Each structure stands twice: as C-alpha cells, then as structure tokens.
Amino acid sequence: MGQTRWLTPREERVWRLFAAALVYLPDEVEAPLQRDADLTHFGYAVLSALSEAPGRALRMSDLAYMAQGSRSRLSHVVANLERRGWVRRERDTADGRSNIATLTDVGYAKIVAIAPSHLATVRATIFDALGAQQLDELEGICMALLPPEIRDRQTRRHPRQNDERHQADDVGARPHIEDTTDVTDALARVSAARADIDLTELQLIDSARAQGQTWEQIAAALGMPDRRQAQTRFRRLRERWPEYEPTGL
C-alpha cells in the first residue's frame, strides 16, 4: 500500500464543516415535513416527481431514478403513500411486468398544500444564507463532487436558465401545478379527504397492534424512524377520533 496522504489542516477544517452540513441541512429540511405532513424528504421527492410527470404517472423504475432512491426503498415508501390514498399502483398493461405509480387527486392536493411551506424551509435554511456568487460556487462544487450519472440527471431535469428572466419560476423541487389549478380547491380536496384517510390509518395501526405487530414494525411501515413517532401519530389520530375504541391495546 502507498503512503497515507493525511489531510492538511485546511482540508481537515473544510471536511469537518462539510460533514457537519451534510448532517445538519437534511435534518433541518426534513423535520418540518415530518412534523406537519408525516412525510419524509424522500416521500416528498416521490410525490413531486409524480406531479411533474405526464399524466402524473411513472413506472416504478423511472420513479426511483427521478426521486434518487433505490427500488427497494421506493417500494416501501410508495406502499406507505398508497395506504394514505396519495398514490395508486397498477400493472403496466403495455408489458404486464412493470408497475406504474400514479399520483391520485388527493395526493396531488397534498403536494400542492405542503409545497409552499417546504420550499420556504429550503429557502430559509440554504438560499437566504448565500449571495449570488456563493450560489454559483455551490453549484460548481456540486457539479464537481457528484458522479456524472447523477449530475447529468439533474441538469436534464432542471436545465440552467437565465436567472433574471426566470427568477420567479426557477425554484426547483416544486410540484408541477397546472395554470388552471385553483389552489384553494386543491386545499379543499385535502380537507374533504383527510378525515377518511386519518380514520383508515387509525384503523390500520389498530389492526396491526391487534395482530401482534410491534411499534417498531408499525413505525417502519409508516416510514417513520422510531417507535415514538408512530406512537405519537397513533395518539394524535385517537384525539381526532375520540369515539373510536381501539382493539389492539
């Protein structure tokens, strides 16, 4: 083996700052999503990718590519989104082998409802702290660090535009919203569907407990990191439905 090339003091300092940013920034961006929408950042990426697709539908393999996740991870997350009524999976009639994920009307209303606050978090966490030159530098750093297949994927999905002419439109990671969409109508659809979805989720969690599933297993099924979040979710659902009598306690 060759001689180890230790980091210089400056490299060590920059690496520690970069490693801290890798931990801090994703947590800051994802925490509000989990708190306000019971959704991970990857789950948001799945809904966003579907909202941008023609017909709001993609093959699962293409969706994994667009959302930048493995197929196994995507399958788990989409199953969770299906239980909430936000995504529907169907067999591709063209070849009979692939599965197609489709964003439902309720799922579309959900992404429309949560996108503004999520993008406000992204802006406050990252872009408000950077000047124009720093933004150019950050873009160059990302282009240099990412492998070609990921870098090319992102540049194809979001081609660089003139910043002044497209400043209002170039927000990135936002759902595609048709010009004719009435956002208040979309929010109304979320409100109308929320009760049925919440009750269904409460019943499913209750059934899982009755069948002997642990809170850790339920948390994994819900896409949550630990049992405490699953228990908190169950408690909040019971507060919304005080007349419901759980059988799995």
C-alpha positions as CSV (number, residue, x, y, z in Angstrom):
1,M,0.0,0.0,0.0
2,G,1.1,3.5,-0.7
3,Q,1.9,6.0,1.9
4,T,-1.2,7.6,3.6
5,R,-1.9,11.1,2.5
6,W,-3.2,12.8,5.6
7,L,-5.4,15.8,5.3
8,T,-3.8,19.2,5.6
9,P,-5.1,21.4,8.4
10,R,-7.2,23.3,5.9
11,E,-8.6,20.2,4.3
12,E,-9.4,18.8,7.8
13,R,-11.2,22.0,8.7
14,V,-13.2,22.1,5.4
15,W,-14.0,18.4,5.6
16,R,-15.4,18.8,9.1
17,L,-17.5,21.8,8.1
18,F,-18.8,19.9,5.1
19,A,-19.6,16.8,7.1
20,A,-21.5,18.9,9.6
21,A,-23.5,20.5,6.8
22,L,-24.4,17.0,5.5
23,V,-25.9,16.1,8.8
24,Y,-27.5,19.5,9.8
25,L,-29.1,20.6,6.5
26,P,-31.1,17.4,5.7
27,D,-32.4,17.3,9.3
28,E,-33.5,21.0,9.1
29,V,-35.3,20.5,5.9
30,E,-37.0,17.2,6.7
31,A,-38.1,17.9,10.3
32,P,-40.9,20.3,9.3
33,L,-42.1,17.8,6.7
34,Q,-42.3,15.0,9.3
35,R,-43.9,17.3,11.8
36,D,-46.5,19.0,9.6
37,A,-47.2,16.3,6.9
38,D,-45.9,13.0,8.4
39,L,-43.7,12.8,5.3
40,T,-40.0,12.2,4.8
41,H,-38.0,14.2,2.3
42,F,-37.8,11.1,0.1
43,G,-41.6,10.8,0.3
44,Y,-41.9,14.4,-0.8
45,A,-39.5,13.8,-3.7
46,V,-41.7,10.9,-4.9
47,L,-44.8,13.0,-4.8
48,S,-43.0,15.9,-6.5
49,A,-41.6,13.6,-9.3
50,L,-45.1,12.2,-10.0
51,S,-46.6,15.7,-10.0
52,E,-44.2,16.7,-12.8
53,A,-44.8,13.5,-14.9
54,P,-47.2,13.3,-17.9
55,G,-50.5,12.1,-16.5
56,R,-48.9,12.2,-13.0
57,A,-47.7,8.6,-13.6
58,L,-44.4,6.9,-13.9
59,R,-43.0,3.4,-14.0
60,M,-41.6,2.4,-10.6
61,S,-38.1,2.1,-12.2
62,D,-38.3,5.6,-13.7
63,L,-39.7,7.0,-10.4
64,A,-36.8,5.5,-8.5
65,Y,-34.5,7.2,-10.9
66,M,-36.3,10.6,-10.7
67,A,-36.5,10.5,-6.9
68,Q,-32.9,9.3,-6.5
69,G,-33.6,6.3,-4.4
70,S,-33.2,2.5,-4.6
71,R,-36.1,0.4,-5.9
72,S,-36.5,-1.3,-2.6
73,R,-36.7,2.0,-0.7
74,L,-39.1,3.3,-3.2
75,S,-41.3,0.3,-2.9
76,H,-41.5,0.7,0.8
77,V,-42.3,4.4,0.6
78,V,-44.9,4.0,-2.2
79,A,-46.7,1.3,-0.2
80,N,-47.0,3.8,2.7
81,L,-48.2,6.5,0.3
82,E,-50.8,4.0,-1.1
83,R,-52.2,3.4,2.4
84,R,-52.7,7.2,2.7
85,G,-54.6,7.4,-0.6
86,W,-51.9,9.6,-2.2
87,V,-50.5,7.1,-4.8
88,R,-52.0,4.2,-6.7
89,R,-50.0,1.3,-8.1
90,E,-51.2,-0.6,-11.2
91,R,-49.7,-3.2,-13.5
92,D,-48.5,-1.7,-16.8
93,T,-50.8,-3.0,-19.4
94,A,-48.2,-2.5,-22.1
95,D,-45.9,-5.2,-20.9
96,G,-47.6,-6.8,-18.0
97,R,-44.4,-6.8,-15.9
98,S,-43.8,-3.3,-14.8
99,N,-45.7,-1.4,-12.1
100,I,-46.9,2.1,-12.7
101,A,-47.3,4.6,-9.8
102,T,-49.9,7.3,-10.3
103,L,-50.5,10.3,-8.1
104,T,-54.1,10.4,-7.0
105,D,-56.2,13.6,-6.8
106,V,-55.8,13.5,-3.1
107,G,-52.1,13.1,-3.4
108,Y,-51.9,15.9,-5.8
109,A,-53.8,18.1,-3.5
110,K,-51.4,17.1,-0.7
111,I,-48.3,18.1,-2.6
112,V,-49.9,21.4,-3.6
113,A,-50.7,22.1,0.0
114,I,-47.3,21.3,1.5
115,A,-45.0,22.6,-1.2
116,P,-45.1,26.3,-0.3
117,S,-44.0,25.7,3.3
118,H,-41.4,23.1,2.3
119,L,-39.8,25.4,-0.2
120,A,-39.9,28.2,2.3
121,T,-37.9,26.0,4.6
122,V,-35.4,25.2,1.9
123,R,-35.0,28.9,1.1
124,A,-34.6,29.9,4.7
125,T,-32.2,27.1,5.5
126,I,-29.9,27.4,2.5
127,F,-30.5,30.1,-0.1
128,D,-31.1,33.0,2.3
129,A,-27.7,32.4,3.7
130,L,-25.9,32.6,0.3
131,G,-25.1,35.5,-2.0
132,A,-25.2,35.3,-5.8
133,Q,-21.5,34.4,-6.1
134,Q,-21.8,31.8,-3.3
135,L,-24.7,30.3,-5.2
136,D,-22.6,29.9,-8.3
137,E,-19.8,28.5,-6.3
138,L,-22.1,26.0,-4.6
139,E,-23.5,24.9,-8.0
140,G,-19.9,24.4,-9.2
141,I,-18.9,22.4,-6.1
142,C,-21.9,20.1,-6.5
143,M,-21.2,19.6,-10.2
144,A,-17.6,18.7,-9.3
145,L,-18.5,16.3,-6.5
146,L,-21.4,14.4,-8.0
147,P,-20.8,11.4,-10.3
148,P,-21.6,12.0,-13.9
149,E,-24.8,10.0,-14.0
150,I,-26.4,11.9,-11.1
151,R,-25.1,15.3,-12.3
152,D,-26.4,14.7,-15.8
153,R,-29.7,13.5,-14.5
154,Q,-30.2,16.7,-12.5
155,T,-29.1,19.0,-15.3
156,R,-31.5,17.3,-17.7
157,R,-34.4,17.6,-15.3
158,H,-33.7,21.2,-14.3
159,P,-31.7,22.8,-17.2
160,R,-29.9,26.0,-16.3
161,Q,-31.8,29.1,-17.2
162,N,-31.2,32.8,-17.2
163,D,-31.6,33.8,-13.6
164,E,-33.1,37.2,-14.1
165,R,-35.6,36.1,-16.7
166,H,-36.7,33.0,-14.9
167,Q,-36.2,34.1,-11.3
168,A,-39.8,33.6,-10.4
169,D,-40.0,30.2,-12.0
170,D,-36.7,28.6,-11.2
171,V,-37.5,27.3,-7.8
172,G,-36.6,23.6,-8.2
173,A,-38.1,20.6,-6.3
174,R,-41.6,22.1,-6.6
175,P,-44.6,20.2,-7.9
176,H,-45.9,20.9,-11.3
177,I,-49.1,22.8,-10.9
178,E,-51.3,23.4,-13.9
179,D,-52.1,27.0,-14.7
180,T,-55.8,26.3,-14.4
181,T,-55.4,24.7,-10.9
182,D,-57.2,26.5,-8.2
183,V,-55.0,26.1,-5.1
184,T,-57.9,26.7,-2.7
185,D,-59.9,24.0,-4.5
186,A,-56.9,21.6,-4.0
187,L,-56.8,22.5,-0.4
188,A,-60.5,21.9,0.0
189,R,-60.0,18.4,-1.5
190,V,-57.3,17.7,1.1
191,S,-59.6,18.8,3.8
192,A,-62.5,16.7,2.5
193,A,-60.4,13.6,2.2
194,R,-58.4,14.0,5.4
195,A,-61.0,12.6,7.7
196,D,-61.4,9.3,5.8
197,I,-57.6,8.9,5.4
198,D,-56.9,9.6,9.0
199,L,-59.6,7.1,10.2
200,T,-58.3,4.5,7.8
201,E,-54.7,5.0,9.1
202,L,-56.0,4.7,12.7
203,Q,-57.8,1.5,11.9
204,L,-54.8,0.0,10.2
205,I,-52.5,0.8,13.1
206,D,-55.0,-0.6,15.5
207,S,-55.3,-3.8,13.4
208,A,-51.5,-4.1,13.3
209,R,-51.4,-3.9,17.1
210,A,-54.2,-6.4,17.4
211,Q,-52.2,-8.8,15.2
212,G,-49.2,-8.5,17.5
213,Q,-47.1,-6.1,15.4
214,T,-44.6,-4.2,17.5
215,W,-44.4,-0.4,17.5
216,E,-41.0,-0.7,15.7
217,Q,-42.7,-2.7,12.9
218,I,-45.5,-0.2,12.6
219,A,-43.1,2.7,12.6
220,A,-41.2,1.0,9.7
221,A,-44.4,0.5,7.8
222,L,-45.3,4.2,8.2
223,G,-41.9,5.3,7.1
224,M,-41.0,6.7,10.5
225,P,-37.6,6.4,12.1
226,D,-38.6,5.1,15.5
227,R,-41.5,3.8,17.6
228,R,-42.0,7.1,19.4
229,Q,-43.1,8.9,16.2
230,A,-45.5,6.0,15.4
231,Q,-47.0,6.1,18.9
232,T,-47.3,9.9,18.7
233,R,-49.1,9.6,15.4
234,F,-51.5,7.0,16.9
235,R,-52.2,9.2,19.8
236,R,-53.0,12.2,17.6
237,L,-55.3,10.1,15.5
238,R,-57.1,8.9,18.6
239,E,-57.5,12.5,19.7
240,R,-59.2,13.3,16.3
241,W,-61.5,10.3,16.7
242,P,-62.3,10.1,20.5
243,E,-65.3,7.9,19.8
244,Y,-63.1,5.2,18.3
245,E,-62.4,2.3,20.6
246,P,-59.0,0.6,19.7
247,T,-58.9,-3.2,19.9
248,G,-55.1,-3.6,19.7
249,L,-54.1,-2.0,23.1
